[in-house]
Amino acid sequence: MSLTREGTADFSALDIPRVSISGRIVDVGPQAFRVAGLSPFVRLGDCITCPGSAGEEIGEVVRIESDSLTVKPFGIRSTLGVKSPARRIGPYTVAPCADWKGRVVNAFGQPIDGRGSLEKGEQERIADGSPPPALKRGRVGSPVQTGIRTIDIFTPLVKGQRIGIFAGSGVGKSTLMGMLSRAEGFDTAVVALVGERGREVREFLEETMAGGLDKLVTVVATGDESPMMRRLAPKTATAIAEYFRDKGENVLLIIDSVTRLAHAARDVALAAGEPPVARGYPPSVFSELPQLLERAGPGLEGSGTITGVFSVLVDGDDHNDPIADAIRGTLDGHIVLDRAIAEQGRFPAVDVLKSISRLADRAWNPQERELVTRLRAMIARFEDTRDLRLLGGYQRGSDTTLDQAVDLVPHIYDYLVQHPGNPITDKPFKDLSKKLKEAFAPPAV
């Protein structure tokens, strides 16, 4: 299917079975349209096709009443009119296969990279699928070396973990996720760019992912696309990740960002008539997000894993925003980026005191756990006394613990600075120890 920005669709390549049951459009609004005559035959999430003046258009059923349906179109502009026929085609499905690696697709799973058509897999998957049963899932796997020093030391990841990156706008969130997408140890990486700027797509592919495209599937729904496309893109990406996971592969799934997914889901829910309950978000948004996040993680016993990295754009740098607060409790850890750290020129701008990995104990050995505990305490002491030291209230020798923090923490911060082009390391603790020893080594005679 080829969907244009005007909302028209060409279904010649989808092989969608047509059904004889049809209804009629009875009302057309700027956000949705209503269809009569199909209420007994459809379910929420089913797709509806309608012939418009510029071609056939597709929408999703978002509300069912006894005499009519509310349908939210996937296109931006609609050419539908009252009394136009409407037909049900069922829930949207995607059929990925191994040849999708290295390709860029839209929310419908259609290629947009100009490299020809995509081969369809043998099994179709509902984009809005369900997570594996809790008691049949496997356990999380071995530690993952991301190559990002601040993460590998303070918030290490394991295969099958789900972690969030919480940040305001312009703090380096997308850059950090791009660095994570190049992590070794994964057979496949699936990245969903949801609501991103159109210019950033090529930058991500040609710069951030240079040399790593052979194992990457990218799903794109830019900010100028409809809320329905932005809402569908992360679900399509997750369905693709589930395909590779069920083949036994360890998959890295990155969704940037979950907040823009929530914004799109809010638009859809409001069009369906839901009332806002928390800063304009309707109740269904807070149930839809966990359903998506729970699909990441270990698969059924004996299959692969999906390691999920989800970015959360905190509005106004408020980390108690309803979306951020709801997601934080669902994930297995969170990495907090701080604007004040970014303003100091330290990137990634990770606040190690506010960041945590709930599965870190599965990645650290006892010596590393003890060292990180001491480093956190030292950094906390350094930051807590920053104002006191600036005012001249600190005298060296009065507190040996603070003396040590003042000596060591600036060197730790220097070591944690890392840019996308810097060489990565698979022994961050050893390299940190080496740097500290060099900083305090006596000068050569």
C-alpha positions as CSV (number, residue, x, y, z in Angstrom):
1,M,0.0,0.0,0.0
2,S,1.2,3.5,-0.8
3,L,-0.1,6.3,1.4
4,T,0.3,9.9,0.3
5,R,0.2,12.9,2.6
6,E,-3.2,13.7,1.2
7,G,-4.5,10.5,2.7
8,T,-5.0,8.4,-0.5
9,A,-3.9,4.8,-0.7
10,D,-3.0,2.3,-3.4
11,F,-3.8,-1.2,-2.1
12,S,-2.5,-3.1,-5.1
13,A,0.6,-4.5,-3.2
14,L,-1.1,-5.4,0.0
15,D,-3.3,-8.3,-1.1
16,I,-6.0,-7.3,1.3
17,P,-9.1,-9.5,1.1
18,R,-12.1,-7.4,0.3
19,V,-15.4,-8.1,2.0
20,S,-18.9,-7.5,0.8
21,I,-20.2,-5.9,4.0
22,S,-20.0,-2.1,3.7
23,G,-21.5,1.0,5.3
24,R,-21.8,4.7,4.5
25,I,-20.1,7.8,5.8
26,V,-22.7,10.0,7.6
27,D,-20.4,12.7,8.9
28,V,-17.0,14.1,8.1
29,G,-15.0,16.3,10.5
30,P,-11.5,17.8,10.6
31,Q,-10.2,15.0,12.8
32,A,-12.4,12.0,12.1
33,F,-15.4,10.8,10.2
34,R,-18.4,8.6,11.2
35,V,-19.7,5.5,9.4
36,A,-23.1,4.0,9.7
37,G,-24.0,0.4,8.9
38,L,-20.9,-1.4,10.1
39,S,-21.2,-1.4,13.9
40,P,-22.1,-5.1,14.4
41,F,-19.2,-6.2,12.1
42,V,-16.1,-4.3,13.4
43,R,-13.9,-4.1,16.5
44,L,-11.8,-1.4,17.9
45,G,-8.5,-1.2,15.9
46,D,-10.0,-2.5,12.6
47,C,-9.2,-0.6,9.5
48,I,-11.7,0.9,7.2
49,T,-11.3,1.9,3.5
50,C,-13.3,4.5,1.7
51,P,-13.0,5.9,-1.9
52,G,-12.2,9.6,-1.9
53,S,-12.0,12.0,-4.8
54,A,-8.2,11.5,-5.0
55,G,-8.2,7.7,-4.3
56,E,-8.9,5.2,-1.7
57,E,-8.3,6.3,1.9
58,I,-7.8,4.3,5.1
59,G,-8.6,4.9,8.7
60,E,-8.8,3.1,12.0
61,V,-11.9,2.5,14.1
62,V,-11.5,4.3,17.4
63,R,-15.0,4.3,18.7
64,I,-18.1,2.0,18.2
65,E,-21.7,3.0,18.9
66,S,-24.9,1.2,18.2
67,D,-25.6,3.1,15.0
68,S,-22.2,4.4,13.8
69,L,-18.4,4.2,14.0
70,T,-15.8,6.9,14.6
71,V,-12.9,6.4,12.2
72,K,-9.6,8.3,12.5
73,P,-7.9,8.6,9.1
74,F,-4.2,7.9,8.6
75,G,-3.8,10.7,6.0
76,I,-3.4,14.3,6.8
77,R,-6.0,15.6,4.4
78,S,-9.3,13.9,3.6
79,T,-11.3,14.1,0.4
80,L,-14.1,11.9,1.7
81,G,-17.8,13.0,1.4
82,V,-21.0,12.1,3.0
83,K,-22.7,8.9,1.7
84,S,-19.3,7.6,0.4
85,P,-19.1,3.7,0.9
86,A,-16.9,2.3,3.6
87,R,-15.5,-1.2,3.9
88,R,-13.8,-3.2,6.7
89,I,-10.4,-4.7,6.1
90,G,-9.5,-5.9,9.6
91,P,-6.7,-5.0,11.9
92,Y,-3.4,-3.7,10.4
93,T,-0.7,-6.4,10.1
94,V,3.0,-6.4,9.1
95,A,5.0,-9.3,7.6
96,P,8.7,-8.7,8.2
97,C,11.5,-11.0,7.1
98,A,15.3,-11.2,7.4
99,D,15.7,-9.1,4.2
100,W,14.3,-6.0,6.1
101,K,17.7,-5.5,7.7
102,G,19.4,-2.4,6.3
103,R,16.1,-0.9,5.2
104,V,14.0,2.2,6.1
105,V,10.2,1.9,6.2
106,N,7.3,4.0,7.2
107,A,4.7,3.2,9.8
108,F,2.9,0.8,7.4
109,G,6.1,-1.2,6.9
110,Q,6.5,0.2,3.3
111,P,10.0,1.0,2.0
112,I,10.8,4.7,1.8
113,D,14.6,4.5,1.1
114,G,14.2,4.2,-2.7
115,R,15.8,0.8,-2.8
116,G,12.9,-1.1,-4.2
117,S,10.1,-3.2,-2.7
118,L,10.4,-5.3,0.4
119,E,9.9,-9.1,0.5
120,K,7.0,-10.2,2.7
121,G,7.6,-12.8,5.4
122,E,5.6,-15.9,5.7
123,Q,3.7,-14.9,8.9
124,E,1.7,-11.7,9.3
125,R,1.8,-10.1,12.7
126,I,-0.8,-7.7,14.1
127,A,1.1,-4.4,14.7
128,D,-0.8,-3.8,18.0
129,G,0.1,-7.2,19.4
130,S,0.3,-8.6,22.9
131,P,3.3,-9.4,25.1
132,P,4.2,-13.0,25.9
133,P,2.5,-14.6,29.0
134,A,4.3,-13.6,32.1
135,L,5.0,-17.1,33.4
136,K,6.2,-18.4,30.0
137,R,8.8,-15.7,29.4
138,G,12.4,-16.4,29.7
139,R,14.8,-14.6,32.2
140,V,16.9,-11.6,31.3
141,G,20.3,-12.5,29.8
142,S,23.9,-11.5,30.0
143,P,25.4,-8.0,30.4
144,V,25.6,-5.7,27.4
145,Q,28.7,-3.5,26.7
146,T,27.2,-0.4,25.1
147,G,30.6,1.3,24.7
148,I,29.2,4.4,26.5
149,R,31.3,4.8,29.6
150,T,28.8,6.5,31.9
151,I,26.2,3.9,31.2
152,D,28.5,0.8,31.4
153,I,29.8,2.0,34.8
154,F,26.7,3.5,36.6
155,T,23.6,2.1,34.8
156,P,24.7,-1.1,33.0
157,L,22.3,-3.0,30.8
158,V,21.5,-6.7,30.4
159,K,19.9,-8.4,27.4
160,G,16.1,-8.2,27.7
161,Q,16.1,-5.1,29.9
162,R,13.9,-2.1,29.3
163,I,15.3,1.3,30.2
164,G,14.2,4.9,29.6
165,I,16.2,8.0,28.8
166,F,14.5,11.0,30.4
167,A,15.5,14.4,29.1
168,G,14.2,17.8,28.1
169,S,14.6,19.1,24.5
170,G,18.0,19.8,23.3
171,V,19.9,18.0,26.0
172,G,21.4,15.2,23.8
173,K,18.8,12.5,24.1
174,S,18.7,11.6,20.4
175,T,22.5,11.6,20.1
176,L,22.8,9.3,23.1
177,M,20.2,6.9,21.6
178,G,22.1,6.9,18.4
179,M,25.3,5.9,20.2
180,L,23.4,3.1,21.9
181,S,22.1,1.8,18.6
182,R,25.7,0.9,17.6
183,A,26.2,-1.3,20.7
184,E,27.8,-4.6,20.0
185,G,26.3,-7.8,21.2
186,F,23.0,-7.5,19.3
187,D,22.0,-9.5,16.2
188,T,19.5,-6.9,15.1
189,A,18.6,-3.3,15.9
190,V,15.2,-1.8,15.3
191,V,14.8,2.0,15.6
192,A,11.5,3.9,15.6
193,L,11.9,7.6,14.9
194,V,8.5,9.0,16.1
195,G,7.7,12.6,15.5
196,E,11.3,13.5,14.7
197,R,12.4,16.3,12.4
198,G,12.6,15.2,8.9
199,R,16.2,16.4,8.4
200,E,17.4,14.2,11.3
201,V,16.5,11.0,9.6
202,R,19.4,11.1,7.1
203,E,21.7,12.4,9.7
204,F,20.9,9.4,11.9
205,L,21.4,7.0,9.1
206,E,24.4,8.5,7.4
207,E,26.4,9.8,10.4
208,T,25.3,8.1,13.6
209,M,24.7,4.7,12.1
210,A,27.6,4.8,9.6
211,G,28.9,1.3,9.3
212,G,26.1,-0.3,11.2
213,L,23.2,-0.3,8.8
214,D,23.5,-3.9,7.8
215,K,21.8,-5.0,11.1
216,L,19.4,-2.0,11.4
217,V,15.7,-1.7,10.5
218,T,14.5,1.9,10.8
219,V,10.8,2.8,11.1
220,V,10.1,6.5,10.5
221,A,7.1,8.7,11.2
222,T,8.2,12.3,11.1
223,G,6.5,15.2,13.0
224,D,4.6,16.4,9.9
225,E,2.8,13.1,9.5
226,S,-0.6,12.4,11.0
227,P,-1.1,11.3,14.7
228,M,-2.3,7.9,13.4
229,M,1.0,7.3,11.6
230,R,3.0,8.5,14.7
231,R,1.0,6.3,16.9
232,L,1.4,3.3,14.6
233,A,5.2,3.6,14.0
234,P,6.4,2.3,17.4
235,K,3.9,-0.6,17.2
236,T,5.2,-1.6,13.8
237,A,8.8,-1.4,15.0
238,T,7.9,-3.6,18.0
239,A,6.2,-6.1,15.8
240,I,9.4,-6.2,13.6
241,A,11.5,-6.7,16.7
242,E,9.3,-9.5,17.9
243,Y,9.8,-11.3,14.6
244,F,13.6,-11.3,15.0
245,R,13.2,-12.2,18.7
246,D,11.1,-15.3,17.9
247,K,13.9,-16.4,15.5
248,G,16.2,-16.6,18.6
249,E,18.0,-13.3,18.0
250,N,19.0,-10.7,20.6
251,V,17.3,-7.5,19.4
252,L,17.9,-3.9,20.4
253,L,14.7,-1.9,20.1
254,I,14.9,1.9,20.3
255,I,11.9,4.1,20.3
256,D,12.5,7.9,20.1
257,S,10.3,9.1,21.6
258,V,7.5,7.6,23.7
259,T,6.3,11.0,24.7
260,R,5.5,11.9,21.0
261,L,3.7,8.5,20.9
262,A,1.7,9.7,23.9
263,H,0.9,13.0,22.2
264,A,-0.4,11.1,19.1
265,A,-2.4,8.7,21.2
266,R,-3.9,11.7,23.0
267,D,-5.1,13.2,19.7
268,V,-6.7,9.9,18.7
269,A,-8.4,9.5,22.1
270,L,-9.8,13.0,22.1
271,A,-11.1,12.5,18.6
272,A,-12.9,9.3,20.0
273,G,-14.6,11.4,22.6
274,E,-12.5,10.5,25.7
275,P,-12.3,13.1,28.5
276,P,-8.9,14.5,29.5
277,V,-7.9,13.5,33.1
278,A,-4.2,14.6,33.5
279,R,-2.7,17.6,31.7
280,G,-4.9,16.9,28.7
281,Y,-4.2,13.1,28.5
282,P,-7.2,10.8,28.4
283,P,-7.2,7.6,30.4
284,S,-6.6,5.3,27.5
285,V,-3.1,6.8,27.0
286,F,-2.0,5.5,30.4
287,S,-3.1,2.0,29.5
288,E,-1.8,2.0,26.0
289,L,1.8,2.8,27.0
290,P,2.4,-0.2,29.3
291,Q,0.9,-2.5,26.7
292,L,3.6,-1.4,24.2
293,L,6.5,-1.3,26.7
294,E,5.6,-4.8,28.1
295,R,6.1,-6.3,24.6
296,A,9.8,-5.6,24.9
297,G,11.9,-7.9,27.2
298,P,12.6,-11.7,27.1
299,G,10.5,-13.8,24.7
300,L,9.1,-17.2,25.4
301,E,11.5,-19.6,27.0
302,G,14.1,-20.7,24.5
303,S,13.6,-17.7,22.1
304,G,15.6,-14.5,21.9
305,T,15.2,-11.2,23.8
306,I,14.3,-7.6,23.0
307,T,16.3,-5.0,24.9
308,G,14.2,-1.9,24.9
309,V,15.5,1.7,25.1
310,F,12.8,4.3,25.2
311,S,13.3,8.0,25.2
312,V,11.0,10.2,27.2
313,L,10.8,13.9,26.4
314,V,9.9,15.6,29.7
315,D,7.9,18.7,29.0
316,G,9.4,21.8,30.6
317,D,12.1,19.6,32.2
318,D,9.5,18.4,34.6
319,H,10.5,14.8,35.5
320,N,7.1,14.4,37.3
321,D,5.2,14.9,34.1
322,P,2.3,12.4,34.0
323,I,3.8,10.5,31.0
324,A,7.3,10.4,32.5
325,D,5.9,9.3,35.9
326,A,3.8,6.5,34.4
327,I,6.6,5.2,32.2
328,R,9.3,5.3,35.0
329,G,7.4,2.8,37.0
330,T,7.0,0.4,34.1
331,L,10.6,0.2,33.0
332,D,13.6,-1.6,34.5
333,G,15.6,1.6,35.0
334,H,16.0,5.2,33.9
335,I,18.8,7.4,32.7
336,V,18.3,11.1,33.4
337,L,19.9,13.8,31.3
338,D,20.3,17.1,33.0
339,R,20.3,20.5,31.2
340,A,22.7,22.0,33.7
341,I,25.3,19.3,32.9
342,A,24.8,19.9,29.2
343,E,25.3,23.6,29.7
344,Q,28.7,22.7,31.2
345,G,29.6,21.0,28.0
346,R,29.7,17.5,29.5
347,F,28.1,15.0,27.1
348,P,26.4,12.6,27.5
349,A,24.7,14.9,30.1
350,V,23.8,11.9,32.4
351,D,23.0,12.7,36.0
352,V,24.5,9.6,37.6
353,L,22.9,10.3,41.0
354,K,19.4,10.3,39.5
355,S,19.9,7.5,37.1
356,I,19.5,3.8,38.0
357,S,19.5,0.4,36.5
358,R,17.3,-2.0,38.4
359,L,19.2,-4.9,36.9
360,A,22.7,-3.5,37.5
361,D,23.5,-6.3,40.0
362,R,23.3,-8.8,37.2
363,A,26.0,-6.9,35.3
364,W,28.5,-5.9,38.1
365,N,30.8,-8.2,39.9
366,P,31.2,-7.7,43.7
367,Q,34.2,-5.4,43.3
368,E,32.5,-3.3,40.6
369,R,29.4,-2.9,42.8
370,E,31.5,-1.7,45.8
371,L,33.4,0.7,43.6
372,V,30.3,2.2,42.0
373,T,28.7,2.7,45.5
374,R,31.8,4.6,46.6
375,L,31.9,6.6,43.5
376,R,28.2,7.6,43.8
377,A,28.8,8.6,47.5
378,M,31.8,10.7,46.4
379,I,30.0,12.4,43.6
380,A,27.0,13.1,45.9
381,R,29.3,14.7,48.5
382,F,31.0,16.8,45.7
383,E,27.7,18.1,44.4
384,D,26.1,18.7,47.8
385,T,29.0,21.0,48.8
386,R,29.3,22.9,45.5
387,D,27.6,26.1,46.8
388,L,29.6,25.9,50.1
389,R,32.9,25.7,48.2
390,L,31.9,28.5,45.8
391,L,31.3,30.7,48.9
392,G,34.7,29.9,50.3
393,G,33.3,27.9,53.3
394,Y,35.5,24.9,52.6
395,Q,39.0,24.5,54.0
396,R,41.2,21.7,52.8
397,G,42.1,19.3,55.6
398,S,39.0,19.7,57.6
399,D,37.2,16.8,55.9
400,T,39.3,14.1,54.4
401,T,36.3,12.5,52.5
402,L,35.4,15.9,50.9
403,D,39.1,16.4,50.1
404,Q,39.1,13.1,48.2
405,A,35.9,14.0,46.4
406,V,37.3,17.4,45.3
407,D,40.4,15.7,44.0
408,L,38.8,12.8,42.2
409,V,35.4,13.8,40.9
410,P,36.6,16.4,38.3
411,H,38.7,13.6,36.8
412,I,35.8,11.2,36.8
413,Y,33.7,13.7,35.0
414,D,36.4,14.2,32.4
415,Y,36.6,10.5,31.8
416,L,32.8,10.2,31.3
417,V,32.7,12.8,28.6
418,Q,32.2,11.0,25.3
419,H,31.1,12.1,21.8
420,P,29.7,9.9,19.0
421,G,33.0,9.8,17.1
422,N,35.2,8.9,20.1
423,P,36.6,5.4,20.3
424,I,34.7,3.0,22.5
425,T,36.0,0.8,25.3
426,D,35.0,-2.6,26.6
427,K,36.8,-2.2,29.9
428,P,35.4,1.0,31.4
429,F,36.4,0.3,35.0
430,K,40.0,-0.5,34.1
431,D,40.3,2.6,31.9
432,L,38.8,4.8,34.7
433,S,41.3,3.4,37.2
434,K,44.1,4.0,34.7
435,K,43.0,7.6,34.2
436,L,42.9,8.3,38.0
437,K,46.3,6.8,38.5
438,E,47.7,9.0,35.7
439,A,46.1,12.1,37.2
440,F,47.9,11.6,40.5
441,A,51.1,10.0,39.4
442,P,54.2,11.9,40.5
443,P,55.8,14.0,37.7
444,A,58.6,12.3,35.8
445,V,62.0,13.5,36.7
